[in-house]
Amino acid sequence: MWAKLPPGTDLAILSVVGGECLRDTLKLCQVNSCFLELAKATARQHLEDDSASVRMEALKANVRMGEQGSLMARKTLLARTLDQDASIRELAVRTLSYLLVAGDEDALLAISAGIRLLDDDDSAVRQAARSLLSAVAGRGNSSVVAALVASASSMDEERRVEAVEALAALAQRGDGEALAALKICMEDASLRVRQEAVAALGDVAEYGDETCTELLCQASSEPDPTMRCALAHASTAIAARGSLSMIRALLSFLLDSHAEVRVRAVTALGVIAEPGHEETIAALSALESDPDSRVHNARDNVLEMLKSTLDIPMDAAADDECALEEAIAKGVRHRLMSADASPRRSRSPRLEREAPIFRRQVTC
């Protein structure tokens, strides 16, 4: 309809069009560039409309302006994070998460808005806030970590789960405040919180941290099989190579009634046990009669790796550096070929992943 506007149309009349006609008003910018500023002004005007649907359409227009590089539109989006309508707050925050990056002029304001919205009543808004903080704050922001630590002690189970999950993505390795919160959450009454805490520990604890390794060992008696899976997986990122306490905890999982736990334990032993460790080799050899093919495959790979240096006499290996290096390289190649054998794993919060490893179906 706007393409057929006659010359001399009263633009003042068009600028006050709102309500159900707002979509048509915004089409002005698609018809002729001379209407662009009018459309922008109209959109800003209707951001304060009493109707949430009108404000939403006006916000969408501002989103398009922001995508075209408008700095004013970014400030408008930041203001809409205070809107009383949850869907408008969510759209504003999600848009900011891809328009802004760390160091931008409005990044600090966006971080403040994200921290405030971590406590929003709407779960979708809280998720969008975590995405925003990941984009503009990144890992190690002390204000963000402090806010998440506070949320981790919330009375609401869902918020504790979200906070622990976000700590895994936004706290630096070795962050004492985050680790203290995770240790408390490992004893939470909620299984979901404990699951997230064990998984997050693998992302926040430093490699070789003896205190955190001991925490995992203590949790090895956890009755829930998904917790034992999460524990075995986290151990590969925390326990130092050759840690006897962690190795023995994992060896106890080889007798677990759940095949998934046994698979995770075998894989973790391939990362933590030293080549030639007799106790581990003997325990893995005893799995020959295991009924699960996945356990067999993992066992065969790990056994071949652990035995790789035994084929070379130690005296000869000491005299022949090339032979020793070849044996080590062989073990490393097997380690890289094992899908779950990396001592470091990449893990993101719910905003970036849908199914954490410990939520996989556990088979008996």
N, C-alpha and C positions, 0 to 999 in steps of 0.2 A: 504493500500500500504506500510506503514512504517513497518508493521510486517514482510515484506518479504525483508527488507534491507539486502544485503549480508555483511558479515564481512569485515571490512576495509573501509566502506563507508566514503567518505571525509566529515566530519562534518562541515568543514569551508564552503563548498558549501551549505549545508543545512541551515546554519545560516543566509544566505543572502536572502533566499526565502521570498518573500513578496507579496504584491498585492493580487490578487485573490487566491493565493496559501497559504495565511497566515493561513487559517483554518487548512490545512493539516499540516503545520509546527507545529501548536500548538498541534496536535494529538501526537506529539513525546512524551509528558509527559504521555500519556495514553498507550503507547506501551512498553516502557522500562524505568526503573528509571534512567538508565545511560544517558538518553537524557533530564532529568528534568532541569538541570542547563542551557543546551542549549536552551530549550524552554523558560525559564524565560528571558534569555538574549535577545532572539529574540523578545519576547513580548515587553520588555522595549525599544528595538531599534525602533520598529514600532510605539511607542506612539508619535513619532515626525514626522510621515509620513505626506505628504501633503494631502493624501486622508483621509477624515473623516471616511469612511467605514473601512479603514485599522486601523485607530486609535481606532475605536470602538471595533474591534475584539481584538486588543491588550489590550484594557482596560478590556474586559471581562475576558481575561486570568489573568490579575492582580486581578480582583475581586475574581476569584477562589483561587488565592494565598492568598489573604487577608482572605478569609473564612477558610483557612488552618492555619491561625495564623501568616502570614508573616508581620512583622513590616515594611519592605521596601515597600510592596504593599500598606500599608496604606498611606505612604508618597507619593507614586505615585498617589494614588487617590486624595489626597489633592492638588497635583499639577494640576491634570486634572480639578479641579473646575475652572481653568482659561482658559480652552480650548475654542477656538472660536466657536465650534459647541455646540449648546444648548442641544442636546440629550446626548452628552458625559458629559457635565457638570451635567445634571440631573442624569445620571446613577452613576457618581462618588459621588454625594452628597447623593443619596438614599442609596448607599452601605455603606457609612460612618455612616449613621444614625442607622444602625443595627450592624456595626462592633465596634463602639465606645460607651463608656458610660462615664458619668461624672467621672472625676478623672484620666482618661487614659492619657498617656504621650502626645498624640496628641490632647487632648480635647480642649486646649486653641486655637490651630491653627484652629481646626474645628469650634469653636465658631466664630472666626474672619472671616472665610470663609462664614459661615452661615449668619452673619450680612451683609457682603458685598453683598451676593446674594439675600438678601431681596429686593434689588433694581434692580434685573436682568430684562432684557427686556422680558424674556420668563416666562409665568405664571407657567408652569410646574416646572421650576427651582426654582421659588420663593416658590412654595408649598413644594418642596423637602427641601429647606433651612429651612422652618419652622419646618419640621419633624426633621431635624438634630438638630436644636436648642432645640427642646423639649427633644431630647434624651441626648444631652451632656451638656446642660445648665440648663434645668429644670426651675422651677418657681423662680422668684425673682432676676435674673441676671440683674444688673443695666444697663450694656451695651446693652443687648438685649432689655430691656424695653425702653431705650432711643431711640434706632433705630426704634422700632415699633411706638413710639409716634411721631417721625419725619415722618414716613410713613403715619400716620393717618391724616396728614395735606397735603398729596400729592394732586396735581391737578387732578390726575387720580382716578375716582370713584372706580374702581376695586381694586386699591392698598389701598385705604382707608378702603374698606370692609375687605380686607385680614388683614390689620394691626389691626383693631379693634377686629376681630375674634381671632387673635393670642394673643392679650393682655389678652383676657379672659382665655387663657390656660397658659400663661407664666408670667403674673404679679401676685405678691402676693396680698392677700386680704389686703385692706387698703393702697395700694401703692398710694401715693399722686399724683405722676407724671402721672400714668396711669389713675387715676380717673379724673384728670383735663382734659386729652385728651378725655375721654369718655363723659364728660359733654358737651364739645364743639361739639362732633360728634352727640349728641342727638338733636342738632339743625341744623344738616347738611341738605342741600337742597335735598340730595338723600335719598329716602325712604329706600333703602337697607342699607345704612350706619346707619340710625337711628334705624332700626330693630336690627342690630348687636350691636349697642351701648347699647340699652336697655337690650338685652340678656347678653352682657358682663358685664354690671353693676351688674347683679345678681351674677357674678363670682368674681368680684374684690372688690365690696363694702363690708364692714364689717357688720355683723348682728347688727341691731339696729342703723345704721348710719342715723341720723335724716335728714341731708342735702340731702343724696341720696333718702331717703324716700319721701322728699318733691319734689324732681325732678320727681319722678314717679307720684306723685299726680298731678303735673302741666302738665304732659304729658298725663293725662287721657282723655283729650279732643281731642287727636289725631284722625283725621278723618279716618285713615286707620284701618280696623279691625284686620289685622295681627299685627299691632303695639300694639293694645289693648290686644291681646292675649299674646304677649311677655311681656308687662307690668305686667299683672296679674301674669304670671309665675315668673317673676323676683321679684315681691313683696314678695313672700314666702321666699326668701333668704335674704331679706334686712330689711323689716319692722319688728319692734319689736312686740311681742305679745301684743295685745290690742291697737295698734296704731289707734286712732280714725280717723285721716286724711286719712290713707290708707284704713281703713274699709269703710269709706264713699265714697271714690273713687271707690272701688270695688262694693259697693252697687249700684252705678249708672250704672255699667255694667250689672246688672241683668235685665235691661230694653232694653239691646242692641238688635238690629234686627238680629244679627248673633249668632247662637246657640253656636258656638265654643267659642265665647267671654263669653257667659253666663256660660258655663261649667267651663272655666278657672277661672272666678270670684268666682263661688260657691266653687271650690276646694281651692282657695287662702283664702277665708273667713274661711274655716275650719282650716287653719293653723294660721291665724292672730287673729281672733275674740276670745275673752275670753269665756269660757263656761258660759252659762246663759246670754249672751249679748242680751238684749231684742230687740234692733233695728234690729240686724242681724237675729234673730230667726223669727221676724215678716216678714221681707222682704223675707226670704227663704220660709216661709209658704205660702206666696202669689204666689209662683211659682208653686203651685199645678196644675194650668191650663196650664202650659207651654207645647207646642206641641212636644217638643223634648225629647225622652226617656233618652238620655244621661244626660240632665239637671235634669230630675227626679231622676235618680240613684245617681248623685252627691249630689243633694239636700237632699235626704233621709239619705245618709251616714253622711253628715255634721250636719243635724238637730239632728240625734240621738246622735252624739258626743257632740254637744253644750248643749243638754238637759240632758245629762247623770248625771250631778251633781245636777240638779234641783229635782231629785227624792229623794234626801236625805235632810231633814230639816237641815238648817245651824246649829242650836243649837245642834242637835243630832250629826251632823258631827264633830262639834268641840269637843264633848265629846267622840266620838268614832273614834279614829285615823285609825283603821282598815277599817271602812266604808268609810272614806274619801280617804284613799289610794286605795281602790277598785274602787271608782268612777273615780279617776284620771287614774288608770291603764286601766279602760274600755275605756276612751277617748283616751289614748295612743294607745291601740290596734286598734281602728278604724282609727287612724291617720296613723298607719303603713300599714293598709290594703288598704288605698287609694293610688292608683298608682301615683298620682301627688301631694300628700300632703306633701312631704318632704320639710322642710325649707332649706335644702341644696340640690343642684343638681349637678350632674357630667356632665360637658360639655367640649368638646374638640373643637379645631379648625377644619377647613374644612378637614385637613389631616386625622382626626380621625372620622369625622361624616359627613354624607351626607345630612341629612334633619333635620335642627334645628326646634324646636317646632313651631316657628312662621311662618315657611314656609309650614306648613301643610295646606291642603285644608280647607278653611273656608266655612262653609255651612250656608245658610240663614235660 
